[in-house]
Amino acid sequence: MSLEIDSFQKQTEQIVLQFLKARNFEDLILEEGIHELEKEVTGFEDDIQTDGHCPSLPCHRSAARLEELYIDIGARLAQMGDGLDQNINNNVVERFIHDINPQENGTITLSAIIDDLSSQRTAIEDMPQEKGILLLTLLLLEKIVLERPLLLPRIFRTTVQYITTSLQNYIQELGGWENLH
């Protein structure tokens, strides 16, 4: 199944959301934040609507397959990132939280930190630079929201925007998210 149905940004939102869900956080505030993001990203509520149908259940087989593909890619990214986790310490997280400007969307700060992390390249030497940057970006998202769960909506949007603007060409040259291994 191909991801061509959705725009790249929509795909990125779904995959970053599934990455977060694959991490199985134990923080209740963070879990609730992820649930709220899921409703926002998917446009579905958990409640049965007054007309009796439940929109959280995909109506078409293709929608169900697409969701399974997003879950698979998110889980794969989480697994790939496990080995890089130690590269991002609390100092990096605090730097991001301290440096982020409330008047901007955060991509400038995120980009500077990712550039610094990727220049160290100790744990990402055996992979393409863009793949390492993607994984570092997702892991930084994870570390920030673990430290400050209430920043989840903002950091999620910043991460999606950063990936969309900085890594879209790389992912498309691979043939799409589904070919990222």
BELLIN-V675310 format. One record per pair of residues at least 6 apart in sequence whose C-alpha atoms are under 7 Angstrom apart, sorted by the first residue. I is the first residue (numbers start at 1). J is the second residue. If there is no record, write none. Layout:
i=I j=J
i=I j=J
This chain:
i=9 j=164
i=12 j=160
i=13 j=41
i=13 j=160
i=14 j=41
i=14 j=70
i=15 j=70
i=15 j=73
i=15 j=74
i=16 j=74
i=17 j=38
i=18 j=70
i=18 j=71
i=18 j=74
i=18 j=75
i=19 j=74
i=19 j=75
i=19 j=77
i=19 j=78
i=22 j=74
i=22 j=75
i=22 j=78
i=23 j=78
i=25 j=31
i=29 j=149
i=30 j=149
i=33 j=152
i=37 j=153
i=39 j=45
i=44 j=55
i=44 j=56
i=45 j=55
i=45 j=56
i=46 j=56
i=47 j=54
i=48 j=54
i=58 j=64
i=73 j=178
i=81 j=135
i=81 j=139
i=84 j=123
i=85 j=139
i=88 j=140
i=93 j=143
i=93 j=144
i=96 j=109
i=99 j=109
i=100 j=106
i=100 j=109
i=105 j=158
i=106 j=158
i=107 j=158
i=107 j=162
i=114 j=133
i=114 j=136
i=114 j=137
i=118 j=133
i=124 j=132
i=130 j=167
i=130 j=170
i=141 j=155
i=141 j=159
i=145 j=151
i=145 j=152
i=171 j=177
i=174 j=180
